[in-house]
Amino acid sequence: MTQTTAPSRDRAEMFFDPVCPWAWMTSRWMMQVEQVRDLDVTWSVMSLSVLNEHRHLDEGYREMLDRSWGPVRVIVAATQGLAEDEANLLRKRMYDAFGQRIHLDHRGTEHLDQIIDEVVDELGLDPALKEVAGRDDVDEALRASHQRAIDLVGDDVGTPVISVNDVAFFGPVVTPAPKGEAAGRLWDGCVLVAGTPGFYELKRTREAHPDFS
């Protein structure tokens, strides 16, 4: 009898900052891919605040980044000490809860303290997490997660970063998020370029805003 080997499952790791609308679009695409391809996804934190902390930026963007430490700190604090499978599930649940409020409810980053309180309460987490946002207790772990993304993909990138079978890229940046088999075909293309030695970049100018529909 001839034995057949079960097809291997693809692996993805998505590094996100909850405040980034483009990362949110990519995450919604990844969720669609999970439904149509054999794929295991790890959800990990990176930080626009860390990425840009030493850059000269306009005042409005700098103020947004100063506020944006909160959600990533709370996610890191909530998942410390958990087994990785459990931590991965909780990171995704927290990301969904933050993203719903920031992006889908169009609340943005102006009231992140209130949003953090709501997310902690909704998910039944330790109320003490609400105080983490304004402290640097977990910044070492946050920076380590962020640096792991940068080590994988290199410099001069933003969010999102996706590792496709251990080969990382910035992006894909896409709007609206493809659904169903269209999502699967985009994933197939990512697998193809990730498996192509020497492939680095495809890019064009964005002419559309994130479409959250």
C-alpha positions as CSV (number, residue, x, y, z in Angstrom):
1,M,0.0,0.0,0.0
2,T,1.3,3.4,-0.9
3,Q,1.3,5.9,1.9
4,T,0.5,9.5,1.1
5,T,1.9,12.4,3.1
6,A,-0.6,14.9,4.4
7,P,0.0,18.3,2.8
8,S,1.8,20.6,5.2
9,R,0.0,23.6,6.6
10,D,1.2,27.1,5.8
11,R,2.4,29.3,8.6
12,A,1.8,33.0,9.0
13,E,2.7,35.5,11.7
14,M,1.1,38.9,11.6
15,F,2.6,41.7,13.6
16,F,0.1,44.5,14.3
17,D,-0.5,47.7,16.1
18,P,-4.2,48.1,16.9
19,V,-4.3,51.8,15.9
20,C,-3.0,51.1,12.3
21,P,-6.0,51.0,9.8
22,W,-3.9,49.3,7.2
23,A,-2.9,46.5,9.6
24,W,-6.6,46.1,10.4
25,M,-7.4,45.6,6.7
26,T,-4.7,43.0,6.4
27,S,-5.9,41.2,9.5
28,R,-9.4,40.9,8.1
29,W,-7.9,39.4,5.0
30,M,-5.9,36.9,7.0
31,M,-9.1,35.8,8.8
32,Q,-10.6,35.1,5.4
33,V,-7.6,33.1,4.3
34,E,-7.9,30.9,7.4
35,Q,-11.3,29.8,6.1
36,V,-10.1,28.8,2.6
37,R,-6.5,27.6,3.1
38,D,-4.7,25.3,5.5
39,L,-3.1,28.0,7.5
40,D,-1.9,28.5,11.1
41,V,-1.7,32.2,12.1
42,T,0.2,33.7,15.0
43,W,-0.8,37.2,16.1
44,S,2.0,39.3,17.5
45,V,2.4,42.9,18.5
46,M,4.6,45.6,17.0
47,S,4.4,49.3,17.8
48,L,4.2,52.4,15.6
49,S,5.1,54.3,18.8
50,V,8.4,52.4,19.1
51,L,9.0,52.5,15.3
52,N,8.8,56.3,15.2
53,E,10.0,57.4,18.6
54,H,13.2,58.9,17.3
55,R,11.9,60.3,14.0
56,H,11.0,63.9,13.2
57,L,7.2,64.0,12.6
58,D,4.5,66.5,12.4
59,E,2.9,67.5,15.7
60,G,-0.5,65.8,15.1
61,Y,1.0,62.4,14.2
62,R,3.4,62.6,17.1
63,E,0.5,63.2,19.5
64,M,-1.3,60.2,18.0
65,L,1.8,58.1,18.6
66,D,2.1,59.3,22.2
67,R,-1.4,58.1,22.8
68,S,-0.9,54.8,21.0
69,W,1.4,53.2,23.6
70,G,-1.6,52.2,25.6
71,P,-3.3,49.4,23.6
72,V,0.0,47.5,22.8
73,R,1.1,47.8,26.4
74,V,-2.2,46.4,27.7
75,I,-2.1,43.5,25.2
76,V,1.5,42.6,26.2
77,A,0.7,42.8,29.9
78,A,-2.5,40.7,29.5
79,T,-0.7,37.9,27.8
80,Q,2.5,37.7,29.8
81,G,2.9,34.4,31.6
82,L,0.4,32.6,29.5
83,A,1.1,29.5,27.4
84,E,1.7,30.5,23.8
85,D,-1.5,29.0,22.4
86,E,-3.5,30.8,25.1
87,A,-1.6,34.0,24.6
88,N,-2.1,33.9,20.8
89,L,-5.9,33.6,21.2
90,L,-6.0,36.4,23.7
91,R,-3.9,38.7,21.6
92,K,-6.3,38.2,18.7
93,R,-9.4,38.7,20.9
94,M,-8.0,41.9,22.2
95,Y,-7.0,43.1,18.8
96,D,-10.5,42.5,17.5
97,A,-12.0,44.4,20.4
98,F,-9.7,47.3,20.0
99,G,-10.1,47.4,16.2
100,Q,-13.9,47.3,16.4
101,R,-13.9,50.5,18.4
102,I,-11.0,52.3,16.8
103,H,-11.8,51.5,13.1
104,L,-15.2,50.1,12.7
105,D,-16.9,52.4,15.2
106,H,-14.8,55.3,13.9
107,R,-13.6,56.4,17.3
108,G,-10.0,56.7,16.3
109,T,-7.3,57.3,18.9
110,E,-8.7,60.4,20.7
111,H,-10.2,58.4,23.6
112,L,-7.9,55.4,23.9
113,D,-8.1,55.4,27.7
114,Q,-11.8,54.9,27.6
115,I,-11.5,52.3,24.8
116,I,-8.9,50.4,26.9
117,D,-11.3,50.3,29.9
118,E,-14.1,49.0,27.6
119,V,-11.9,46.2,26.2
120,V,-10.7,45.1,29.6
121,D,-14.2,45.0,30.9
122,E,-15.7,43.3,27.7
123,L,-13.1,40.4,27.8
124,G,-13.3,40.0,31.6
125,L,-9.6,40.8,32.1
126,D,-7.9,41.9,35.3
127,P,-9.1,45.5,36.0
128,A,-5.5,46.4,37.0
129,L,-4.6,46.2,33.3
130,K,-6.3,49.6,32.8
131,E,-3.4,51.2,34.6
132,V,-0.7,49.7,32.4
133,A,-1.3,52.0,29.5
134,G,0.5,55.0,31.0
135,R,3.4,53.1,32.5
136,D,6.5,51.5,31.0
137,D,6.4,48.2,33.1
138,V,6.1,46.0,30.0
139,D,8.0,48.1,27.5
140,E,11.0,45.7,27.5
141,A,8.7,42.8,26.3
142,L,6.9,45.1,23.9
143,R,10.1,46.3,22.3
144,A,11.3,42.7,22.1
145,S,8.2,41.7,20.1
146,H,8.5,44.8,17.9
147,Q,12.2,44.1,17.3
148,R,11.5,40.5,16.3
149,A,9.3,41.8,13.5
150,I,12.1,44.3,12.4
151,D,14.7,41.5,12.6
152,L,12.6,39.4,10.3
153,V,11.7,42.0,7.7
154,G,14.4,44.7,7.9
155,D,14.3,48.4,8.3
156,D,12.2,51.1,6.6
157,V,8.9,49.4,7.1
158,G,5.7,50.1,9.0
159,T,2.7,48.0,10.0
160,P,1.6,45.4,9.1
161,V,4.5,42.9,8.9
162,I,3.6,39.4,7.9
163,S,5.9,36.4,8.0
164,V,4.9,33.8,5.4
165,N,6.4,30.4,6.1
166,D,9.3,32.3,7.9
167,V,9.9,34.8,5.1
168,A,8.7,38.3,6.2
169,F,7.4,41.3,4.2
170,F,5.8,44.6,4.9
171,G,2.2,44.3,3.9
172,P,0.2,43.2,2.0
173,V,-1.5,46.6,2.1
174,V,-4.9,46.1,0.5
175,T,-8.3,47.7,0.6
176,P,-11.0,46.5,0.8
177,A,-9.9,43.2,2.4
178,P,-10.4,40.3,-0.1
179,K,-13.0,37.7,0.9
180,G,-13.5,34.0,0.1
181,E,-11.4,32.5,-2.7
182,A,-10.1,36.0,-3.7
183,A,-8.5,36.1,-0.2
184,G,-7.0,32.6,-0.8
185,R,-5.6,33.6,-4.2
186,L,-3.8,36.6,-2.7
187,W,-2.4,34.3,0.0
188,D,-1.2,31.9,-2.8
189,G,0.6,34.8,-4.3
190,C,2.3,35.7,-1.0
191,V,3.4,32.0,-0.6
192,L,4.8,32.1,-4.2
193,V,6.9,35.3,-3.7
194,A,8.0,34.1,-0.2
195,G,9.3,31.0,-1.8
196,T,11.1,32.8,-4.6
197,P,14.8,33.3,-3.7
198,G,15.9,36.9,-4.1
199,F,12.3,38.4,-4.1
200,Y,12.1,41.6,-2.1
201,E,9.5,44.1,-3.1
202,L,6.4,45.0,-5.1
203,K,4.9,48.5,-4.5
204,R,2.7,51.2,-6.0
205,T,1.3,54.5,-4.8
206,R,-1.8,54.1,-2.7
207,E,-4.8,56.0,-4.1
208,A,-7.5,54.8,-1.8
209,H,-8.3,55.0,1.9
210,P,-9.1,51.9,4.0
211,D,-12.5,50.5,3.2
212,F,-13.8,48.8,6.3
213,S,-17.0,47.4,4.7
